[in-house]
Amino acid sequence: MQQTDGTLTERGAIRVLDPVWIPMRDGTQLAARIWMPDSARHAAAPVVLEYLPYRRRDGTLPRDELTHAWLAQNGYVGVRVDIRGNGDSGGHMTDEYSETELDDGVQVIEWLAAQDWCTGSVGMIGISWGGFNGLQLAQLAPPALKAAVTICFTDDRYADDIHYMGGCLLTENKGWSSQMFAYSSRPPDPEIVGADWREIWLDRLRNQPLHIETWLAHQRRDAYWKHASVCEDYRAVKAAILAVGGWADAYSNAVPRTIAGLSSPVAGINGPWAHKYPNVAWPEPAIGFLHEVKTWFDHWLKGAEKTPDMSYRMFVMESEPPARRMLARKGRWIAEPSWPSPRIGREALYLSEQGLGAQKGGTPLHVESPQTIGLGGQRFCPGMRSLDELADDQRKDDAHCLTLDTAPLSEAKDIIGAARLRLRLTPDQASGFVVARLCDLRPDGTVAFITMGTLNLTHRAGHDTVAPLTPGAPVEVEFTFNDIAYRVPAGHCLRLSLSTAYWPMIWPSAAPLSLQLDPAGCVLDIPVRPDIEEDAPQFAQPEQTRQGHSTPLRPEGFTRHEETLPDGTQRLRLVTDGGLMRHESTRMESGKVITEIWDIRADDPLSARHETHWSFTIGRGDWQTRTETRTVMTCDATSFHIVARLEAYDGDECLITRDWQFSVPRDGV
């Protein structure tokens, strides 16, 4: 166990221990960094664990030096563990949320609980991957795990994650594979693992998987996705869960669903945020989230009498002009004592040639979209890579959609929860999907995105079954939108926009789909909360003081460029320069540049092409490494095609090159 110099704070001394090696039963050792309150020398303290593949000595270090140092100042042992095969931990990573990862996690919890500086009570905290596995480990219920705070997470790995949405294939299935391809390619730290670092790195690279090969092979909700989906058995969770999300994030649905599903103590918070910890999140307002965490753990790990707020707290967003980058937005906080809430009613709006209203229509409606529609939308998971990932003005996309508007509202309407859409439709193809967007048509003519829902029409009987459509035969389908809390002001119109394409978020079907809608069987059902006189939930000021420092060596940057190529291909090119930083507490230098290209022609879904290139640099002084990872996805009418390459460099020397090339048949997608 190596100790760095103690960090002195106004609350007392903190010892930072790194590396701390945690042994697994198979002999593998996982690397940990521990923020230890000095008081733990004499009196044991509860432990708060964060368990990630993102590298504790550079990848998440800036955030960890805020979160875990703050927790240590407040009487907890903060622990960051690198998942097997990542950072400095031994072994190989085979997949996300694998049985090995979760079994290792249980062993880590047991080891921590057995240390003389631990009271025997362990909590977990984490965002995204760390939010997922915190809840998954709570489902496995190791006795020492008493509570967890799970942020930007899901409880359903198929229906509500980065791979598929509504049974539709997300391009982020490949995008996330490309990201983990790059993340896991980085070397261990020679200062930690020693002179064998190159051999360890090469062994890891030779065994590194390309995750999309697995994820693309499971296009239905089968046993693969049911594994580690907590919604399969909520009752197994015994720990107290604080579920947290943000409306701008991809994972807001899991918060209300988990509150409704768990039988263990549970509370929730959904703010306006993207994919960030709420104390450093955007859009503002950020909150004093670590105070919420402390109150939660004080009660469930220390037995403090003060009861945490057990309600479901939500930020109701006000209408704002649409913008790709929105650092703050207006709104108010509300709270529901239980969820689903008996205070929220439903309002039916019928689809007709007149728009959305109280009367059913009689004239058939038609939906047929160019493949380029969707370029005005937000990234699937805003905040994961840059600040410029929110939805733009929706008018560009709406010009090529079926759009149905209400009359201007006579009074404001609070949409709280998940809207539902029922359609009676007649397709002209055996497969395809429909995308529904709920939007705010503002008096100035701009159109702001509110929420969306999708359905792969071959999944209309469930995501575990593919049922081809019969061209020319009517069917009835129903699906839900993503949860939201949004106030549509008086004088604004609520808009429903329908399309049969949504690029670049959703990979296109094999053939363009045309739908005829029978208005007699088409209704939008929205959840409406009445005005209630109530006190707004209150939060402390955001905790944003880091116990550490990083020196920028190259600034961050972002460019977005759209162009039409000579053959009519519409190209979107994003370049995200993550900058180059030196993390002073470890002296690690890390930098990245991400280039993403999406190509498609308006009349040809089989022209879809997605290319991703990540360039990572990791080093310290004379030790400098670089990895280059590229992945390209294309398709034809029957299959998806993947080509990928990994190159790893020690200085200017290329140590290894690996190539992948394979195809995966379409399965109703």
N, C-alpha and C positions, 0 to 999 in steps of 0.2 A: 504494500500500500504506500503510494508516494504522496507526500503532502506538499502543496505549494505554500507560499507565505500566507499567513492568516490575513483575511480582509477585515479591517476594523471599521465598524459602522457605529452610528449613534445608538443602536440597540445592543451593541456588544460585538464580540469577535466571531468571525466565521472562518472555519478551516475549509479549504478546498482540497479535496483528495482526488488525485488522478495520476495513474490509473488505479482503480480498485478492480481486482479480477474476481468474477463470480463464477464458480465452477458448476458445470452441468454434469449430469450423471454419465454422459458418454465421453467425458474428458475434455470437451470443448470449454473454453473460458470466454466469458463475455466481459467486455470492457465497460467500466462505469466511471462517471465523474460525480463526486458527492460534495454537496454543500452542507457542512456540519456545523450546527450552532455550537459554540464553545461550551455551552452549558451541558451538552451531551457527554462531555468527559465525566460528569458527576451524576447526571440524572438522565435516564433514557428518554427519548422523544419518539413520537410517531414518525413514520416515513411517508413521503409523497414521491411516487415513482412515475417517471415518464420513460417510455420504452419505444424507441424509434430506430429506423434504418438510416436516418439522415445525418449521422456523424456528429458526435458531441463536441469535438475539438475545433470545428470550423462551421459545419452546416447549420446547426441550431444554436451555436454558442452565444450569439448576441441576445437571442430571446431567453436562453437558459440563464444567462448572467443577470437577467432581470427577474424572471419567475422564481428560480430556485434560490437565488440569493435572498430575495424578499421573503420566501417561505422560511428560510433558515433564520432570518432576523426575527421571525415570528414564531419560533419554537418548533420547527419541523426540520427533519433531515431531508433535503432535496436530493433526489437521485436521478441521473440520466444514464440509461443503459443503451448501448448500441446493439441492435438486433444482430443475431448470428450472420456472419458473412459480410458485415458492413462496418465502416469505421475501423476500429482496432479489434473487434471481436473475431474470434476464430470461426472456422466452419464455413459452410456455404448457404446462401439463401436460395431457396427453390421457387418460392411464390409468396404472394402477400397472404397474411393471416393463415399460414399453413399450420398443420397440427404440430410440427416441430416448433414453430415460432410461439404458439400458445403454450405448449408444454414447457418450453424454456421460460416463458413468462411466469408460469406457476412456480417453477423452481426458483426464479429470481425472487418472487414474493416470499417464498418459504425461507430462503437464505437471509433476506433482509430482516424478516420477523425474528429470526434466531440470533441476531447480533446483540451484543450486550448494550449497545447504544440505542437500540430500538425497544419500544414498549411492547412490541408484538402486534401492534396495529399498523396496517399499511393502507394508504389511499393511493389512487392513481389519478393522473391528470394528463390530458393530451388533446391535440387538435389533429383532425384528419386521420392519418394512420394511427396516431397515438390515441385519438378519440375512439376509433374503431376497436382497437385491441384492448383498450381499457374496459369497454362494455363487454367485449367478448370474454375477457378474463373474468369479469364479474359473473358472467353466465356459467363459467366453470366453477365458480364459488370456492376458491381456496379460503380456508377459515380466517386467515389473517387479513384478507382484503375486505375492509369494512365499508368503504365508500369510494366513489369515483366521480370525477368531473370530466365529462366527455363533450368535446367541442367540435362542431363541423364534422359530424359523423353520420353513419347510417346504421340501421338495424336490418337492412335488406340488401344484400350484396348484388342481387340481380336487378331488382326493380327500381332501386334508388341509389345507384352509385355511378361511377364515372365510365362504366362500360356500356350499359344499355338504359334507355329511358322509354317507358311505355312499350317495351319490346323492340324498340328501334335501336339500331347500332349507332352509338355515338362515335364521332371521329376522335374524341378524347380517349376512347379505348386504345387506339394506336398512340395518341399523344401522350397518355400516361405511361404506356409501355416504353415509349421513347425516353421519357423523363427518368424512369427507373433504370433503364438501360444505361443512361449517362450517370445517374447517381451512384449506382452500384459498381461502376467501373473505376472509381477513384481509389487510390492506394491507401494502405494503412500508414500510420505515422512512424518513421524509423526511430524517433525518440521514445516511442512506447513499445513497439514490437521488436526493435533491435536490428542487428545487421542482416537478418533474414527477410527484411521487408520485401525485397524484390521477389523472392521465391514465394512468399505468402501471397503477394499481389498476383503473380503469374498463375498460381494455382487457383486463385479466386476467379481470374479472368477466363481461364480454360473451362471453368465450370459454371460460368455465368449464363443464366437462361435469357432468352428473349420472350418476355412474358406474353406478348400478343399471340404467340403460337398456341398457348393454352387458352387464353381468354376468348379468342376468336373461334375456337373449336367448340365452345359452349354457348350457342346462340339462343338456347331456351333456359328457363329456370329449372335446372336439373340439380342433382345431388351436389355437384361441384359448387354451385352458388348457395345452396342451402347450408352447406358447411359454414359455420361462423356467422350466419345470419341470425341475430338474436331474436328476431321476430318469430322464428320457428318455435321458441320456447321461452317466452318472457318469464314464466314462473320460476325458472332456474336461477334467475338473478336474485341474490339475497342482499347485496350491498345497496347502500343509499346512493342514488344517482342524481347528479345535477346535470341536466341535458341542456346544451347551449348551441345556438346557431345564429345565422344572420340571413335576412331576406335577400341580400345581394349574392349570397353564396349558393352553391348547388345543393346543400344538405339541410335546408331548413325544415323539410317535411318530417325528418326523423324526430325532431323535438316533440311536436304534439303527438305523434304516433307512439313514441316511447312513454310519454306521460300517461297516455290512455292504456297502454298495454302492460306496464309493470305493476306488480303487486308489492314490490319493495318500496321503501320511501323514495319519492321522486319529486323533483321540481324542474322548471324549465325557464329559459330566457331566450327570446329571439329578438335581436336588435336589427338595425338597418344594415348590418355589416357584410363585407365580403369575407374571404377565407382567411381570417386573422383572429388572434386572441383579442377579446373585447376591450382590454385596456389599451391596446395600440391599434385598434381597428379603424377602418374607414368604410363607408362614409361615417363621419361623426354624427351623433355624439358617442365617443368612447365612454366607458364607465370604469368605476373602481372595481374591476373584476376580481383582483386578487383579494380584496376585502370580502367579496362574496365567497371566494374559495376558502378563505380562512374561517369564516363563520360556518361554512359547511363542514369542514374538517374538524373544527373545534368541537362541534356537537357530536359528530359521528365517530371521530377517532379519539377525542379527549374526554367526551362525556360532559361538555359544558352545558349548563342549563339553558342558555340562550338558544331558542329554536330558530333555525333558518327560515327564511320566507319560503313556504312550500307551495306557493301559487305558480301559475304560468304567466310570466311577465313578457309583454310584447311591446314593441315600438310600432305605433301606427304611423306610417309614412304619409306625409302630405304630398300633393302634386308639385312636381318640380319640372322645369324645362329639361328635356332629355339631353344627356351628354355622355360621351364615352368615359370621361373622368368626372367623378362627383365625390369630392372629398368631405362634404357635409351635406346633410339634408334635414329639412324641417319635419317635425312630427311631435308625438306625445307618447308617453308610456302609459299602458293600462295593465291590469292584472285580472286574470280569471282564477277563482278559487279552485275550480276543477275543470277537467277537459276529457271529453267534449263538454262544452258549456251549455247549460239549459237556457242561458240568456241570449244565445245566438239563434236567430231564425233563418229561414230559407225563403228566397224569392225566385219565382220562375219567370224567365224572360224567353218568349217564343221567337224563333227565327222565322222571318218572313221577308218578302220582297220590300217591305217597308222598313226593315231593320230589326231591332230588338224591342219587344214590347209585350203587353198583356194579351194580345190577340194572336191566335194561330194564323199562319199564312196559308195560301192555297196554290201559289205559283211555284213550280219546282225551281230550285236554286242549283247553281253549277260551280264546281271547284276543279280547277286544273291549273297547275303552276309551272312556270319555268324553273329549271333546276338551280338557277342562280338566286332564287329567293332565300332570304335569311341573312344576307350580308349586313343588314342593319341591326341584327340581334347582338346579344351579349355573348361572351365566352361562356362555355358550360359552367366553369368554376372561376368567376372573377376573383382576382386577388392572388391567384396561385402563381402568376408569373409577372404581372405588371399592373400598373394603376389604370390603364386605358382599356378596360375590358367590359364596361357596362354597355347597355343597349343604347344605340343612337336613336334619333328621330325615326319613328316607324313608318313614315309616309312612303319612303322609297320601296320598302317591302310591300306595304299595303296596296300600292298601285297595281300589284300583280296577284292580289288575293281576293277572295270573297270577303268583303267587309260589311258588317252589320252594326249599326249604331242605335243607341237609345235616343230619345229626345233629350235635349238639355235637362239635366236634373233640376227639379224644383228645390231640393234640399240635399245637403251632403249625405253621402252614403259610405258607411264604414264596412268594407269587405274584410272579414276576419275569418280565416280558415281556408278550406279547399273548395273551390267551385267544381261543379260537375257538368258535363255536357253529354246529352243523349242525341244521337243522330240516327235517322233512318235514311240509308244511302244505297245507291245502286252503282257498283263499280264497273269499269270496262276492262279490268285486269284481274288476274288471280291473286295478286299480292300488291302490297303498297301500304302507305301509312297516311295518317292525317295529323296535322299540327294545328292546334288552336291557341291563339294568343289573346289574352284579355288586356286591353289597352285603355288609356285615358286620352280621349280626344279633347284637347284644351281649346279654349276660346280663340287663341291666336293661331289655330290651325296645326300646331305641332302635336305629335302623337307620342305619348310616353308609355313605355312598356310597363305592365303591372305584373303579369305572371303568365305561365303557359302550361299546356298539357299535350301529350302525344299518345298515339296508339298505333302500333303495328296491327293492321286489320286482320292478319292471319292469326293473331293472338287474342282475338275477341272473346274466346272461351277460356282464356287463362294463359299465362306466360310459359306454362309447361307443355303447351299443346300448339301445334301448327295446323291450322284449318284453312286451306286455300279458299279464296273467294270464288264464286261462280259469276263470271262476267254477265251482266244483264239481270242478275237476280238481286232483289233488295234484301238488305240485312239491317238489323238494329244493333247499335253499339253504344257503349257508355264508358266514359273514362273521366278521371279527375285531373284538375290542375294542381300545380304546386301550391302549397300553403302560402298565404300572404296576409299582411295586415296593412291596408291601404285605404285612405280616405279620398273618395272622388268628390270634389267640391260641387256645390250648387253651380249651375251654369255650364258644367262640363258634361260630355257624353261618355258613356261606357261603350267601348267598341269590342266586338268579337271579330277576329281575323282568322280565316281558315285557309290552309294551303296543303298541298300534297308533296311538298318538298321543303327542306329547311337546311340549306348549305351555308356555312361549313359546319354547323353543329351536328347534323345527322347525315350519315352516309345514305346516298340515294338508293331507292329500289331499282330493280333491274330494268324496268320499263316505266315510262311516264304514266301516271295514273290520273284518270278523270272520274269524278264523282258527281252524280246527280242526287240532290237532297230532296226528300219529301218533307216539306215544312210541317205537315201534320204530326210527324214523329220526331221533331227536332226542338229541343228545349235546353236552355242554359239555366242552371240552378246555382244561385250565388248565396253564400253565407253572409248575412247582414246583422251587425250588432247595433242595437239601438243606442241612442245617447244615454249615458248613465252618469249621474253625479257621483263622483268618486275621487278619492285622493290618488294622485299619481305615485307610482313606486319611486323611491328615492335611492340614489346610488352615491357612493363616495367618489372623489375625484380619481381619474385614471392614474395608476401607478406606472410611471414611465422612466424611472431612474435606474439605469443599468449599473451593476457593480462590475464594470469592465469597460474596455474601449477597443474600437476598431479604427484603423487609419485607412482612409480611402486612397488607393494607389491609381485607380482609373475610375472615372465617374460612371454611373449607370446611365442607360439611354434606351429609348424605344422609338421605333418607326413603324408606321402602318402604311402600306401602299397598295392600292387597287389599280389594275390596268386590264385592258382588253387586248389580247394578243392578235396577230394578223389572222389566225384561223377562227377567231371568234371566242376563243377560250377566255373566260373571266378568271383572272389571277388575283389572289390575295396573298400578300407577302408581309409577314411580321418578323421584325428583328428586335429581340430583347437582349440588351447588353446588361447583364447583372453586375457589371463593374468588377473591380479587383480590390480586395480588402485584405489588410493584415490585421489579424486578431491578436492583440498585444499579449493577452494572458497565455496564449500557446505559441505565439509568433508564427502561426500558420498563415500562409497567403492563399486565398482562394478567389477564383474568378470564373465567369462563364459568359458565353454568348450563345443565344438560341435563335436559329433561323427556321421559320415555318412557312411553307408554301402550300396553298390550296388552289387547285385548278379544276374548272368544270366548264362545259359549254351549256348554254341555256336549254338546248333541245336534245341533249344526249347524257343521260345519267351514267352511262358506261365510260364517259370521259373523265369521271372523277379521279383525282390524283391528290395524294397528301404526302408531302415530304417534310421530314424534320431532321435538323442537324444540330447537335449539341457539341460545343467545345468547352471542356473543363480544364482549368489549370489549378494545380495544388503544389505548394512548395514552401520552402523556408531556406533563405540564403542560397547556398550553392546547390541544394537539393530542389530540383524543379521537375515536375511531371505534367503530362498533358494527356487527355483522352479525347478522341474524336469519335462520335457515334452518329450514324445516319440510318434512317428507316424510311422506306418508300412503300406506300400502299396504293394499289390500283385494283381494278375489278373487271370482270366480264359478266355475262348474263347468268353464269352458273357458279362462279367462284370469286374469292378475294385472293389477291396476290401480294406477297410481302418479300421485299429485298432489304437486307440490313448489313451494315459493316461496323466493326469495332476496331479502332487502332489505339494502342497505348504506347506512350513515349516516356522514357527516362532521359531528360534533357532532349537532345536531338536524335537519340537512338530509338528506333521503333522496336519495341520488345515483342509485340504480338499483333497479328491481324487475324480477325475472325470474320467469316461471312456466313450469312443465312439467306436461303431462298426457298420459299414453299408457298403452296396454295391451300386454301381451306374452302370447301364447298359452302355455298349459301344454304341456309336452312330456314326458309320462310322470311328471310331478311332482305 
